[in-house]
Amino acid sequence: MLEPDAHDLSDDADYAASVQQGPVSITRNDSLGRSSLNDPEGAEVVYTKDNVAIHPTQFASERISGRLKLIKQGNALSMTWLPYKGQSSNARLSEKDKNLYTIRAVQFSDIRSIRRHTPTLGWQYIIVVMSSGLAFPPLYFYNGGVREFLATIKQHVVLVRSADDANVFLVNDFENPLQRTLSSLELPRALTPMCESPTTPDPDKGELDKSSNIFQNGRRQKHHEARDISIQVLEKFSLVTRFARETTSQLFGDSQYDSYPSNDGWKNSALSPAPKRITSLDNSPQVRDEVPVAADPVEIEKLSLVWGKPRQAPLGQEEWATFLDAEGRVMDSKSLKKRIFYGGIEHNLRKEVWRFLLGYYSYESTFAEREYLISVKQLEYDTIKKQWQSISPEQAKRFTKFRERKGLIDKDVVRTDRSLSFYDGDDNPNVYLMRDILLTYSFYNFDLGYCQGMSDLLSPILYVMRDESESFWCFVQLMERLGPNFNRDQSGMHSQLFALSKLVEVLDSPLHNYFKQNDCLNYFFCFRWLLIQFKRQFEYDKTMCIWEVLWTHHLSEHLHLYVCVAILKRYRRKIIGEQMDFDTLLKFINELSGQIDLDSTLREAEALCICAGENGAACIPPGTPPSLPLEDDSSAYPQLDDEIL
């Protein structure tokens, strides 16, 4: 019987190609149709693909390769992905660590959608989203096979192309696909159910015509922060992807891999299944097994020997002059960074010192060299800016990416820090400056472009610099380190959340065990902290203080992860005492905004960093933001494609 037209994929080039190739492309692996030793009795492997990889970091060279399978048992179809034993190119990931990413027997009845990405350069990958709204890390098909994967699924379950996005395939969708598409949850786009689509400027009007008034409703919205679309998207996105959640071992008793040597270490995975819920024979409510949580073995208040040093007065103008020689060179950059780490910088000095911390100025540069740099960079900025300023209305009609980027930026800048007098009021020139800088950056880094959240990172820089060109170049330097946070496949965020999980396991095992018991090991409740560097957790002046402390990289490039651990440890008794689940924990973390004491948190983060030592450093995969990309890495954004715009 023919399937309904609503489920037809005949207009899909990939699916059509797989049909033309026939069953050979789908069944080319000789292991298909035969169950391995680990497959359940009566199961049929209908698809298998080797060399499908997950990227723990943003670098393709640090991937974990494995085998992807589709398994049919009765009328149920399930998907598994198991990493190869001992074949990870990242030597710092142990077999135990790799198990964090393992996907075991995920039923398609629990899957909402599959998003296919086909970048112009790089490898195809998919993102599988669960019905809960959470997702697995992207699966990269290094040897192709996405079309066969989708075609095989379609043979066994109902697969519907989303009417909103042709690259999203909804699984068993019999309702309105517009309300269930993954694209409505992705960071680079506004939330469809919560607001209108991104504004697209009328190309018949001048692209810089202020009569379009990007400040429309800006004043009203600044009084309703709960309606801030940027933050709504970030918070919603914190529910989208996570490390292999919803994994079970119901079909596979252990994780030994056919065709590869067994590894007993897998049986002692860091991610053993969460405690099962018990249902009595009657209809009494389900009760979760409670596992006693031990006391914190490293209570912060007991760390007297390694307690972080007391905060000092901020660095002032007179003291700053002592760090410079007669020609303006910084004589001891290490001591300067240490001084800033413990005291911060007086606000009137931030413009000068931030340019060093961010890398815009070299510590070895002289006064004269810095003056020359400013003039050269001003000309370079003007050249890049003219690229989008020169776009005519006729060009704009044919330049969808530009219109969409500009629409997103126009919507975001009027919602960014409008309660601050520097950005307050209608037709505020500083808001226009922010808009221009972000548009110019989207042309400077065309691969990354613009994503929501970037305006939050630019705002304090522009507030301090009060100069368009210098703000732009300082923002460029910051994005060299934080750009991977905005990768479409979230590789930068995945590596940080993975490292955070390992650090909590080292520094607070009872809290880690509690998160494990309550299926919170993804740490996505910390997503916003990491994405925009605690921008929404502290008052504006405190945000600038923590940023300059983090930028020193004193003790660690990844002090921000220890700040996360310090905050979690501070509230661990409340979290455990109130038995918070993931949703409650996410709400609680978001409500901490403005209630966290910065000075004591920095002291605790310092103490934790010292306590962790080399063990802590070993928890952080190479290349984890804000580490600079490797110099020989020519693909810092390998997973990006045109859809990010």
N, C-alpha and C positions, 0 to 999 in steps of 0.2 A: 504494500500500500504506500502511495506517495505521501510524503510528509507535507504538512501545511506550508504554504508559501512563507509564512512568518518565520519559519525555521530554515529557509533555504539559504545556502551559502554559495550558490552557483555563481554569484557575482563577485566572489572573493577570488583574487588571482592565485593566492597560495593554495586555496582548497581546490580550485579548478585544475591547477598544475598537478596536484597529488592524485586527482581522479584520473587525469590523462596518463600518468605514469603507471596507474594500476596498482595492484596489491604488492608488486615487487618492492616498491619504495617503502611500503609500510611493514613488510615482513622480511626485509632483507637480512635481519640478524637471525642466525640459525637457532638461537635459543628461544625464539618465539614459539608459543604453542606448547611449550614444555615448562613445567614448574621446576624451580630450583629446589634445593634441599630446604630452603627457608620459606618457600611459598606454602600457603595452607593447602590442605588436601582438597582436591576438586577445583583448585584455582587454575585459570588459564591466563598466561601472559600474552596480551594482545598487542603490546607495543613495548619496545625496549630501545634505549638510546644511550650509548656510551659517550664519555667526554662532555657531559653536561656539568657546568661549573657554577659555584657560588663564590662571590668576591667578598671576603671579610673586610677588605679595605678598598680604597678607590683605585688601587693599582692592579691591572690585569695580571701582572706577574705573580701576584700573591693569591691566586685562586685556589679553591678546593674543588677538584674534579670528582665526579661520581657517575653513577648509572641511574637513569630515570626509567621507571616502568609504569605501565598501565596494566592492572590485573583485574580480570573478570571472574567473579565467583557468584554463581547463580545469576540473579538479575542486578547485582551490585557491581559497580565499577569503582576501583580505588587507585590511588596514585602513590608511588613511593620514590624517594631519592635517597640513595645511600652513598656516602663518600668512599672512595677507594682507600684501602688501608695502606698507610705508609707512603702515599703518593702525593701529598700536599706539597706544593712548591714553597709554602711558607713554613720554614723550619721552626718558627716560634709557636705554631699551633700544634698541640699534642693531639693524639687520638681522642683523648677525653674532651678536648676543646672542640674538635670537629663534630663530635656527637651533638653539640648544641645546635647544629644546622641540619641534622638528619631529619628527613621527613618519612614517617612510617605509616603506611596504610591509611591515607586520608580518603574518606569516602566522598564521592562526588555529590552525594546528597547533602554534604556539609559545605560545599563550595558554592560561592555566589557567582564569581566571574573569573575570567582569565583575560588579562590584557597582554596583547602582543606588541612588541617594540621592534621596529626594523630601522636602526640608525643608518645614515648614509655611509658612515665609516664605522667599522667595528662589527660585533656579532649580534645576531638576533637574540632577544631574551623575552621571557614571559614573567608576569607577576600573577600569582594565584591568590585570590582574595576569598576568605572564608565568609560564611553567612553572618558571622559575628561582626564583620567589618574589619577583621584583622587579616594580615597577609604574611606569606612567607617571603624570604629574601628572593630577589630576582634570580631566575635560572637561565644561565647563558648557554646557548647551543653552539658550541665551537665548531661542530661538524655539520651544522644545519639540522633540519628535522622538525622545525616548528609546524610546518604545514601538515606533515604526516601526523604529528601529535594531535593537532586540532581535528584532522579528518578522522582519526581513529576514535577520538572522543565522540564525535558526531554519530558514529555508527552505533553507539551504545547508550547515549543520553541525549536529551534535547538540548541543542546548542543554538542560542539566539544571538544574532548580531545586535548590539545596542544601536538604537536609533539615534542616540546622541553622539556616539563615537564608533566609527567603523572598526577600530582596532580592539574594541572590548567585546568579548563573547560571554553572554550570560548563560549560566548553566541551569537547566530545568526551570526556566523563567516562563510562567504562565500569566504574569500580571503585567503591569506597566513597566517596560524596561527602562524608561527614562528615570524612574525613581530608584533604580537599583544598579545603575551603571557606576563603575569605579571612577570614571572621570569626574564625577561630582565630588569626590573626596580628595582629589590630588592637589598638592600644594600650589602648583603654578596657576591654578584656575580658581575662580570664586565658587562658593558653594551654591549650586543651582537651587536647592530647596530653600535656602535662607536668604538669597538676594538675587537681583537680576544679573544677567550675564555681563561680562566686562564691557565697559563702554568702548565703542569703536568710533573715533572721531570721524566727522563727515569729511571725506576727502575733498569735497568741493569748497570747503573753507580752508583757510591757511592753517597749516599744522601748528603754527605758533600763535594763532589768533586767540587772544585772551578773551574774545567775546564768547568763546565756548565755556568759559568760567569753570575751571577745575575746582573752584571752591564751592560749587553748588551744594547746599546742605551741609557744608563742612562744619559751620558753627554749631548747627543743631547736633550733629553726630559727636562732636567732641564732648558733649555732656552725657553721652550714653556709651560708655566704653564697652558695655556688654555687647553692643552692636558693631563693634570694630571688626570689620570683615577679615582683616589680616589675622587677627588673633583667633577669630572663629575658625578660620581655615587651619591655622597652626594647631589649635586644640583638637579639631576634628581629625587632622592628619596624624595626630599622635595615636589615633586608634586604628590607622590603616595598616601599617606594616609592622611586623615584629619578627623576632627570631622564632624558629619553628614551633609555634603554638599549636594546640589541638593535636599534637602527635600522640599516637597510642601504640601499644604493642599487642593489640587484640589478635591481629592476624599473624604477626611475626614474633615468635617466642624470644628470639635473640637477634642480634644485628650482624651475625656472621654472613659474609658475602660469598655468593657462589662465584666461582672462577678466581677467587682471591683467597690468600691464606687467612685463617681465622685469627681473631685478636681478642683475647679474653678481656682486655682492658675495656672494650666496648660495653661489656656487661655491667661495668661499674661506672656508667655514664654519669656526668655531672648533672644530666637532666633526666633522672629517673621519673617515671610517670607520677603525676600529682596524686595525692590521696584520693581514693575513690569515694563517691558518695554512696551511702547505704540507704536502701529503701526497704522498709519492713513489709511484711506480707499484707498488713492492713494499709489503709490510705493515710497513715500518719505522715507529717512533713518530713522531708529529707533532712538528714543531719550530717554535717561534715565531720569526719574523723578529726579530732583535735590532737595534735602532737605537741607535747610540752616544749616550750621554747626556753632554752637555757639563758642564763644571765649573760650580759655582754662581757666577753673576756678581756676587752680592751676599752673599758669605760673611759670616756674622754676626761672626766674629772679626776681620774687616777693617773693620768699621764704626766705626772709632775716632772719626771726627768727629761721629757722631750716636749714639754708644753711649748707651744709657739711663743716667740718673743713678744713682749708688749708692743703695741703699735706706737709709733713715734709721731712727732709733728711732721706735717708735710714739707717736702723740699721747697725752699724759698729761693728768691733771686740771689741773695748774697752767697748762700751755700752753693748754688748752682755754678756761680762764677769760679769757685775754687776747683771745680772739675775740669775747667778749660785752660789750655795754655794760651800764650799770647796771641796765637793766630786762630784760636777758636776750636782747636781739636779737643775732643774728650780724651783725657789722659788715662783714665781707668774706667772703662765702660762696665766692667764687672762690679766694681764698687758702687758705681752709679746705679746700676740695676738693683743691687742689694738694698741701697738706701731707699729707692722708690718702692721696693717690695714691702718694706717695713713702715713706710710713712706716706706714700703717695706724693702728689705734687700740688702745690698751691695753684689755684685756678688760673691766675694771671700768668703763670709760667707754663701752663699745659700746651699752649700752641707751639712753643719752641721745643719742648722736650718730647711731646708726642711724635713729632716728625722723626726723631731719632728712634724711639721705641718701635714705631711702625716700619722703619726701614726706608723711609723717604730720604732722610739724611744718613750719610755714613758717619760713624763715630770718628773716623780719621779725617773728615773733611774740615776745611778751614772756613772762616767767615766769607772770604772772597769766593771760594768754590761753591758755597751754598747760595750766594747771591746769583752766581752764574746759573746754577741748576734751576733756580726759581724761574729765571727768564726763559731758559730753554724749555722747561716743562710747560710754561704758560703757552708758548707757541705750539707745542705738540698737542696740548689740550684743545686749543682753538681749532686746530686742523681736524681733530676727531669730531669735535662738536659740529663743525660745518658740514660733515657728512650727512647728518640727519636734518640739519637746518635747511640744506639745499634741496631737500625732497619736495618736489612740486605736488600740487593737488592731483595732477594726472598720474604721477608716479605713485602717490599714496594709494590711489585706487587699485593699483596692481601690486601693492606691497603689503600683503596681509600680515606678515610677521611684524612689520613696523607698526601698523595700526593696532594690533592686539597688544603689543608691548606698551605702546603709549597709553592705550586705554587702561591697562592694569596699573601702570605707574600713576596716571592721573587719579585713579580711584584711591590708591594707597597713600599718596603724599598728603591728601587732605584728611587722612585719618591717623597720621603719625604725630604724636606728641603735641597735639593742638592745645592742650591745657597749658603748655609752656609759652610764656609771653613772646619768646623768640619766634614761634611759629603761629601765634594766635592772630585772629582777625581775618577778614575777607581781603583778598588780593594781597596777601602777605608776600613780599618779594623773596623771603627766605624759603617759602614753600615752592615758589617757582625755581629757585636755585636748586633745591633738592630734586625737583622734577628733571631739570636739565642735566644734572650730574648723573642721575640714574639712567636717563636716555643715552647719554654719552657713553656710560659704562657698557650699556647693552651693545653698542657698536664697537667698543674697545675689546670686549670679550664676547664675541658673537656666539661662540659655542654655548656659554652659560646663559647669556642674556640677562633677563630680569626674572626674579621669583619673589613672591611675597615673603616679607621678612627682611629683605635687603634694606628697605627704607628705615627699619629700626636700627640697623647697624650704621647707616650713614648719618642719621640724625645727630648723635652726640659729636661726631667728627666735624660736621658743618657748624654746629653750635660753638665748638672750641676754635676752629680755624677762622671762621668769618671770611673765608676767601674761597671762591669757586674752584679755581685750578688746584690749589693746595689741598682742598677737601677731596677733590677727585683722586689725586695721586695717593693720598693717605688711605682713601677707601680702596683703591686698587691694591695697595700693599696688604691691607687687612684681608681682602678677598683672596689673595694668594694663599692665605692660610685657612680661611673659613669657607672658601668657594665650594669645596667638596660637601659641605653641609647641605647644599642646594642641588646636588646631583639628583637627577630624576629617579635613579634606582636607589637613592639614599645610602650609597656605599659609605660615604663619610659618616653619616649618622649611625649606621650599623656598626662600624668599627668602634665608635665611641661608646655606644650602648653595650657592646660586647665587653669592652675594657672595663666599663663601670661595673658590670656584673661580676667580673673576675676580682676587681678591687674590693667590692663588698664581701665577697666570699673570703678574701684574705683578711680583711680588717674587721669584719663583723659577721662571723659565721652564723650566729643565731638569727640575725636579721636576714641573711641570705637564705637560711633554711625556711624562715617564715614566708619569704617571697616565693620560694620553691613550692611550699605546701599550698599556697594560694594562687599559683599560676601567674606570678608577677615577675618572672625572671627576665622578661623582655625589657624592663625598666623604662617603658615608654611614658610613664608618668613624669620622667625627667626630660622628655623630648624637647620641650620649649626652653628649659634651662640651657641645654647644649646648643640648640639651633641659633639662638640670638644672644648667647653669652649672659644669661641672667638679666637681660634688659628689663623684663617685666617683673622681676622679683624684688628690686630695690628702687628707692627713690632715685631721681635723675642724677643728683650729685654723687650718690653712692654707687650708681652704675659706672660713672666715669672713674671712680676710685678703684673699683674691682677690676675694670678693664686695664688700667695702667699697671696694676699689680700683676695681672695675668700676662701682660705683654712683656714683662721683664724676663720671663722664663727662668726666674731664679728658682732653684731646687728642681723644677721640672717644667717641660713644655706643656704638660698636661695637668697643671695644678687645678684647672677647672673641674676635672674629674674628682679630685680629692675634696673640692668644695662641695660637690654633690654628695659624696660620702659623709662629709661632716654634717650637712643639713639632715640627711636621713638618720644618722646616728643620734642627732639631737632630739629627733621626734620618734625614735624607735619605740619607746615605751608606749606612747600614745597610739602608734600604728598597730603594734602587737596587742596592746591592751584592749583596743576597740575592734580587734579582728577585722581590719579593713581589707576588703577585696579590691580588685583592680579598679573598678569604677569609683568606689569610695576613695581610694587612695589618690586617683587622678584628680578628683574634686578637691580633696584636702590639700594636695600640693599646689594647685592653682590658687587656692584661697590663702596660701601663705604669703602671697605678694604683699610687700610692704611691712611684713611682720618679722623678718629675719634680721638679726643684728649682724652687721657686716664685720666689725672688728673681731668679735669673738669667733665668728665663722672662719675668718682667714687664719686666726691663730690655731684653730682646731684642724683646718686643712693642712697647715704647715706641720703640725704634730703628726698627723696621719701619714703625710708624705715621708717624714723622717722614719716613722715606725715601719712603713712598708719597705723602704729601701729598694734593694735590687729586686726583691720579690714583687714589689709593686710595679716597677718598670717592666718586668717580664710579663705582666698582665696586659700590656698595651701593645697591640700589633704595630709593626713598622708602618710609617706613613699615616698613622691616625691623626686627623686634624687636632690641633693647629700646626702639626709638623709641616714643614715646607715640602712640596713635591720633590722627588728625586730629580737631580739635574738631568739625568739621562732618560727620564720618563717623558716621552713625547706625546703621551695621551693621558693628560690629567683628567679629562672628562670623556673617557671612552664610551660611556653608556648613553651620552646625550644624543637626542635626535630632534628633528624639527618640532615634535609635539610639545617640547618644553615651552614653546613660545605662546 
